[in-house]
Amino acid sequence: MLIEIEAEQLRVGMYVHSLDLSWYNHPFWRRRFLINNEADLSTLLALGTRVIVIDDSKGLAPQPRHDPVPDVVSIPAPPGDIAHEAVLVKSSPVPTTPAPHGPNSKPIPLVGAAREAEMQRASKMLHRSKTEVMTLFGNARMGKAISTRKLTNLVAQISDSVNKDPTIILNIARLKTKDEYTFLHSVSVCALMINLARKLGLDEVVVQDLGMAGMLHDLGKMAIPDVILNKPAKLDEDEWRIVRSHPEKGHAILSSAKCGTETALDVCLHHHEKMDGTGYPHKIKGEDLSLAARMAAICDVYDAITSQRSYNAPLSGAVALSKMLSWKGHFDQSLLRIFIESLGISPIGTVVQLTDGTFATVIGENPGDFSQPIVRTFHDPENPVSCVPKDIRISRIEGTVQIHEIIYDLTPELAEKARATSR
C-alpha cells in the first residue's frame, strides 16, 4: 500500500512512490525507485522534502507505530498495479531501535553438539513438512478441499530453525532427491523467503506471511501431468506451454479455496515474472512487481538450480549464485545481493575482503557446508607489493580468518589483480 511518511522515517530498502517535487528538481532518473544504499538516502534527505509517499508492497515499510491506528484513506491505484486500490496511511516516526534480524545482523553459526542437535531436529521437521505438503498438493490434484492450517505451524518451526542457523535447514534441504523435489522445493523456498525477509528487517508477521507464500508458490504444478513434470528430457513447445500455466492454475486453486493471503496469491501468480518484463504469465516489469514477487523469483530459481531434478544435475550454491548474478534482466540485482548476504555464500569468481584486511577471489566451496568457501588471496593493503597468493579454506573455527564482505564494485587495479590471480 501507499504510505505517507516524513523524511526522517526513510531508510535503505524503501520504495519511493512519489516526491513533492517538480520533474526539473527531481535528482533521480526515475520518478519511482528503490532506495538502494546510503548515498541514495543522503540525496533524498538533502532535498529538504518533508513528506514522501512510499509503496510498502515494493520495499520496506515504516516500523510499526505504537500509538492509535491512523486514519486510512483509499485512493485509486496507479496504472499497472495488481491491487484494485492502494491505501495511503499516515505513519508516525520510525523507532530508533533496529529490527532484531535487520540487514546488518549476522546470526552466529551453531557448532559442535548444538549444531548436531539442530540438524537432527531440522531433518525430522523437513520429513513432516514433506508429508504435509504432499497431502495438500494431493488434495489439490484430486479437487478436494484444501486447508493451510497445519502448514502454519510448520512454517513457524521452519522460521525458528532459520533463526537459529539458516545454513542447517538449507544444507539439509539441498539433499532432496529428484522424486522429492516437487514437495521439498516448496519447503526450501519457504525457508529461503523467511531468511531473506529477516535480512531485510521485515516485521515478523510479514516474515511468516512470506514463508507461507513460499510454501504455496508451486501449488499450480499439481494441475500439470506427472509425465511432463518428471520428463527427463527437454520439453517440447506444447509441454512448455502447459508448464507455464501453473502460476495461473495455482492462483485459481488458492482463490477458490479462500485459504491464501494476498501475499500468497501474488507470489503464486508472479514468481516467474522477470525484471525486464520477459517472464510469465503476464510479462510484468520490475517496477510493477511487488517485493514479495521479486523475492520469490530469486528464491525459486536458486533452489531449483541447486537441486537434483529429473532433467538437471544440481549446481553448487556458489556456482548457482554466480550464474544468477550474470543473468541481467532476470532478477532485482539489489535484492539478489542481499539474498547472497543472507545465505552467507560467496559466488564463485567474486572478490571478498577477509577479516584480516586482505582481498581474495572465491575459487570453490565446501560440499558439506556451502557457507565455507575456498578463497585465493591476491592483495594485502598493508603489504601490496610482496603479497603472495595463497588458498584458504574458510572454517567455523573461532579465531580463524573469515569473510568480512563481498566486494562488487572494484577499482580497476584490484580488478586486474583479481583476474591475474584467477588465471
N, C-alpha and C positions, 0 to 999 in steps of 0.2 A: 504494500500500500504506500501511498504518498504521505510523507510526514514532514511537517514544517518545524524546523529546528533553528536554534540560534547558532551563530558561527562557532562559539566556543564548544559546542557539542560535537563538532566534526571530528572524525578520526579516520585513519587509513583503513580502507576496505569498504567505506560507504559509497553508494552510487548517487551522484548528484543529478537530480531530475531537472532542476531549474535554479537559476540565479537571478536576482533582481537587478539585472544589468542589461544594457543595450548590447547588440552584437559588436559594435565598434569597440566597446570597453571590455569585451569578454576575452580573457587571456588564454583560453583553451580552444583547440581547433574543433572540438565537438561541443555541441550545446549540452549534451548529456554524457556523463562519463563516470568511470570508477576512479576513486582516489587511490592510486597505486602505491604511493610512497610518501615520505615526509616532505619531499620537495613540493609535490602537488598540494599537500596540506598547507604548507607555509605560504604558497602562492595564493591560495584561497583566503587564508586569514589576513594576508596583506591587503586584500581588496577593500576591507572595511565594510563588507556587506553584512547587515545584521541578521537577515532572515534568509534561509536556504531551504529548498524543498528536496528531500531525498526520497529514493524508492527502496524500501527495505526488502522487496522481492528480488532485487538485483544486487544487493550488497548488505552490509551490516546495518542493524537497527540501533537506535539510541539505547542506552542502558535503561532497564525498566524503572519507571518512576515510582515513588513511594507515597505520593500524595493522591487525592481522589482521581478517579478515571476522568480524563479530559472529555470535552465535547467532541463528537465525531461528526464530520460533515462529508456526505457523499458528493463526489464530483465526477463528471464523465471521464472515463479512461481515455488516454491518448490513443490515436490510431495504431493498430498493430498489437496492442496489449491483449493478452489472452483473457484476463478477467473482464467481466461485464462492466464493472465500475471500480474506480480507485477510491481510496479513503484517505482523507487528509486529516492528520491528527497533530494537534499542537502538543509538543513534548517539553518536559522540564529539563534543566541542565543535567549532563551526564555525571554520575557519581565519580569521585576520584579514585576509588578502589578498583583495580583491574579485575577482569574476569579470571577465575582460578585456572582456566585452561586457555588463556589468551595466546596471541600469536608469538609472544616471546617466551612462553613457558616450555620447559623441556622435561617430560617425565623421566624419572630415574629408572633405568632398566633393572629388572629383577635379576638376581644372580643366585647361584647355589641352590639350596633347598627350597627357597621361596619361589624361584623360577620353575623348578621341577614340579612343585605342588600346583602352581598356576597352569602349567602345561597340561597336567592331568585333568584339572578342572575344566579347562578350555576344550580339551578333547571330548569329554563327556557332554559338554554343552553343545558342541558342534553336532554330535550324533543326535541329540534331542532336537536340535534345530532342523536338521535334515529331515527327520521323521515328520515334524510338524509342517514343514514346507511341502513335503511330498503329499501329505494329506490335503492341505489347502489346494495345491495345484491339481491333485487328482479330482477333488470335488468340482473344481472349476472346469476341468476337462469333461466331466460327465454331466455338467449342467446343474449340479446340486448347489444348494445354498452354501455360501462361504462366510466365514467369520474370522476376524483377525484377533480375537480376544486372547487366545493362547500365545499368539506371536508377540503380543505386547510385553508379556513377562520375559520372553526370550530376548527381545530387543534390549530390555533393561539389563539382563545378565550379560549380553554381549557388550553393552555400554560399560558395564562395570569392569569387564576384563580389559577392554581397550584402555580404560582409565588407569589400570594398574601397570600395564606394559603392552602397548599396541603390537609390538613385534611378535608376541607369543601367539595370539589368535591368528594373526595374518600369516605367520610362518606355517602354522598347522593347516590352515585353510588352503594354502597353496598345494598341499599334498593330495588334494582330491583327485580321484580317478576320472577318466572320461565318462564313465557311467554315472558318476555322482555330480558331474559338472552342472547340469541344469539347476539342481536344487542347492548345492553348496555355493554356487556362484551368487545366488541371492543372499546367502548369509555373509559371504565375503564382501559384497557391495554394501550391505548394511554396516558392517564393521568399518569399512573404508569411509563411508559417508559420516559416521559418528566421529571417527578420528579427524577427518578434515574439518568438520563443523567445530570440534573442540579447538583445533588450531586457529580457526577464525575467531574464536572467542564468542561464539553464539550462545544465547541463553539456553539452559539445559532442556527446557521444554521443546525448543526448536531442534536441539540435537536429537532428542528421542523421535521427534516427528520425521526428521530426515533419515534416521535409522530405519524406521518403518517403511518409508518411501523406497529406500534401497532394497529392503526385503521383498517388496511387492513389484519392483520395476519391470520384471520379466514375466509377469503373470500371463500376458498375452501369448507366450510361447506354448501354453497348453492348448491353444487353438490351432497349432501348427502340427501336421502329421509327424510322428516319430521318424518315419522313413526319410524325411527331409532334414529334421533336426540332427539326426545321427548319421547322416550320409558321410562316408569317409573321403569322398572325392569332391571336386569343385562343383558348386551348384550351377545349374543352367539358369537362363534368364527367367523362365517361368517360376522356378523354385525360389529364386531370389525375390521375386515379386511377392510370393506367398510369405516368405520370412519377413520381409519389410512391412507386412501388415500387422505384425504382432504388437506394436505400440498402440495402435487404434483398437485392436481386439482386447488388449489388457485394460485400456481405459474404459471400454464398453462394459467389461465384466465388473470392474470396480464400481462404476457408476450405477449399474443395475443392482448390485448387492448393497449399495449405500454403506460400504464399510471402509472406504478410503478417504483420508483427509484431502484437502485441496492440494497439499504438497505431494501426496502420493499420486493423485490423479495427474498432476503436472509432470512429475518425474516419469511416470509410466508412459505418458504420451510423448515426451520430448527428450528422452535420454539419448536418442540417436541424431539429434539436431547438431549442426556444426556452426562455429562462429562465422564462417564465410557464407552461410546460407545454402550449402550444398547437401545438408543432411536430410533426414526423412522423419516423419511423414509430411511435414508442412514447409520445409525449406526456410525456417525462421532464422534470421541473422542474429548474431551475438547480442547486439544492443537491445533486442527484444526478447531475449531468453532470460528466464528467472535465474537467480543464483542457484537454486536447487537443481534446475535442469543442467546448468553448466557444471556443477559439482558431480552430478550423476554421470554425465558424459565421460568425465575423466575416470571416475571410479569403475565404471562398467568396462571401459576399454582396458584399463590396467589389469583388472582381474582376468579378463578374457585372454589377453595375450601372454599372461604368466601362468596359465592353467593348461593342463593336458586335455585336449578336446579330440573328438573323433577324426578331425581333419587337420590337426595342427599340433606340432610339438611346442611345449612351453618355452618362453624366453625367461631369462633371469630377470629379477627386478631391475637391476642396474641397466641391462641392455634394453629392456622394455621402456624405461623412462627416457633413455637416450633417444630412442626412436620417436617417442611421443613428443619430445621437445622439437624434433625435426619436422613434424607434420604441421606445417604452417597453415592456418585457417581452420584447423580442426577444433582445437581447444582454446579456452581462455588462458593465454600464456601466463598471466599474472597469477591466476588461480592454480595453474599447473605447478608453478614454482612453489607455492605454499603447500600444495599436495605433496611434493617431493620432500619438503622440510618436515611435513607431518609424519612421513614414513621413516625418516632418518636414513634414507637411501641416497647414495650419491651416484648419479648416472655414469655409465662408462664414458670416458673421454672428457668429463667435466673437470674443471680445476677447483681445488679446495684449498683453504688455508687451515693449517693444523694448529693445535693449541700451543705449540712451541714457536709459532710465528712463521714457519716455513710454508712454501706453496708446493702443491703436489697435484699430479693428474691421477684420476681413478682409472686403474687398469684391470680390475677384477673384483670379485666378491666371494664371500664365504658361502658355499652352497647351503650350509646348515643354518645360517643366520644372515639374511640379506642386509642387515644394518651394520655389518662389519666388513667393509670393503678392503681391497688391497690397493695401495696408492704408491706412486713413484714420485719422490721429491725432485724438484728441479730448480728451486730458488729459495735462498735464505737472505732476507733483507739485512740481517746482521753481518753476513759474510757473502755478498753476492758474487764475488769473483771465484772463490775456491769451493763453492757448493758442489759436492759430489752426489749425483743421483743415487738414491737407494730405495728399495722396495720395502714397504712397511705393511704388515697385516694389522689392521685396527682391531683391538680386542676390548673386552669389557673389564679387563684387569685395572683396578684402581691405581692411579699414578702413571699410567702409560699415556702416550700421546693420543689425542682424539681429534676428530674433525671439528673445527670451530665453525666454519661456514662454507657454503658453495659460492664461488665467485663467477658470476655470469658475465659481467662487463669487465673485460681485461684490457689493460693498457697494451699497445702494440708490442712493447718489449716483452711483457710477460707472455703474451700470446705466442710470440716467436719461440721463446724458451720452452714453452709447453709443447709446441709442435716438434721441436728438435729432440726433446727427451722421449717423446712417444713414438718416434720413428723406429 
